[in-house]
Amino acid sequence: MSTDNSIKVKDPWFSAKNLKLLRNPFNMENPITVQVLGICSALAVTVQMKPAIVMALSVTIVTGFSNLIIALLRDTIPSRIRIIVQLVVVAALVIIVDQVLKAYVYDVSKKLSVFVGLIITNCILMGRLEAFAMANKPWPSFIDGIGNGLGYGLILVIVAFFREFLGSGKIYGFDVIPQSFYDAGYVNNGLMILPPMALMTIGVIIWVQRSKNPDLQEKN
Amino acid sequence: MVHSNKYILVYSVVMVVVVAVSLTIVAVQLKPAQDDNIRIEKMQNILSSVNISTSEIPKKEVINVYNKFVKRAFAVNMKGDIIESHTEKVFPIEMANELKKAPEDQILPIFVATFENGDSAFIVPLRGKGLWGSIWGYMSFKPDFNTILGCVYDHKSETPGLGAEINTEWFQKYFFGKSIFDEQKEFTSINIIKGGAKDDDPHGVDAISGGTITSKGVEKMLRDNLAGYVAYFKKQMKS
């Protein structure tokens, strides 16, 4: 970020720099697999695809808009109470998302239960607010939030895909394994439904990602 | 930048007021939709206790299906007298609130489902406690007021894979066809037996392995909730 913003009056909305903010969290700066943030909900809501997708969207909306709001307010926030201000903004957004889910996707909101509320304590949020939104303009902050939310959501959906497929023989609630497989003795792996297997799945994802990106590997 | 204490105070007050007002507006706007969801969920539960599955049909249809099968509801007291016979007034009664009252003040709802072949079923609500939080459900009886036709349980936060299994079909199926009165017409309720119930036990079902406390919670819920209905059920059995 060495570009001097006072010379260039306005970046184009989707400049290369901004796109990088959006793209980076998908791979090199993924919140879950690289920064190891937001693991708890990744374990809890990935038994099925549908809750995972709703959770991913909820987190994306909250990260995006809390980054935007904090970036807008960043010059007025007294530094001594900045964490409180950030928490209030995040908490308010999370409550709104929770209420909307309860009103429009009631069954999913029941499945997500406490985890929507726990978005408040999702480390990705506070991490991005402190590290990015407090020091950057609203638009790049918004993009950064959306990017991180989607990067988080991507891992959630991948994990949920494998857990639902192997654990219940379904994808997004639809049966995909033909009955003849079950008749031939195939059994769903009940272990995939339990939280430890989510951790294992994330471990495998981190392994694959690191083996493909030498930059992520420690030198010694 | 260092701000004065006054600035910080004013800043916090303004922030809190703005957030409070916006949250209130959102909550008030969304309340009707949320209440509808809760009502529809209750209808779905009542329907599934008589083995009518509504999970595949759209929300709006559920109300029609409910109105088609459950035309009547009334409420009884501990003594077995009908004290409320307006169907619309019975629906909003919350069993959780009734159980907090003294037994003689409780208003206990019964929903009557009528099927296409003319048979009826009598549905009672259940509320209780599991290991981590509340559990609830509905149980339906055949017109002999003794044999269980169907039941449905759900829970707030039981352990997944263990206690949480009470909301699955395989556990609920154990209860079908069991009876809550013995041959002398004494109330026995249903016993949930660790290690498995005998095959010919008409009042016992298997507990969930690893979910003992939740299973015991279901057993206590049945005993506590059904006890209030015993007087009414006995009256009906005699007549």
HADDOCK unambig.tbl for C-alpha pairs under 7 A between the chains (distance, minus, plus):
assign (segid A and resid 78 and name CA) (segid B and resid 3 and name CA) 5.88 0.50 0.50
assign (segid A and resid 78 and name CA) (segid B and resid 8 and name CA) 6.32 0.50 0.50
assign (segid A and resid 92 and name CA) (segid B and resid 19 and name CA) 6.61 0.50 0.50
assign (segid A and resid 92 and name CA) (segid B and resid 23 and name CA) 6.93 0.50 0.50
assign (segid A and resid 96 and name CA) (segid B and resid 23 and name CA) 6.89 0.50 0.50
assign (segid A and resid 96 and name CA) (segid B and resid 26 and name CA) 6.83 0.50 0.50
assign (segid A and resid 99 and name CA) (segid B and resid 27 and name CA) 6.89 0.50 0.50
assign (segid A and resid 102 and name CA) (segid B and resid 34 and name CA) 5.96 0.50 0.50
assign (segid A and resid 103 and name CA) (segid B and resid 30 and name CA) 6.13 0.50 0.50
assign (segid A and resid 103 and name CA) (segid B and resid 33 and name CA) 5.09 0.50 0.50
assign (segid A and resid 103 and name CA) (segid B and resid 34 and name CA) 4.45 0.50 0.50
assign (segid A and resid 106 and name CA) (segid B and resid 37 and name CA) 6.54 0.50 0.50
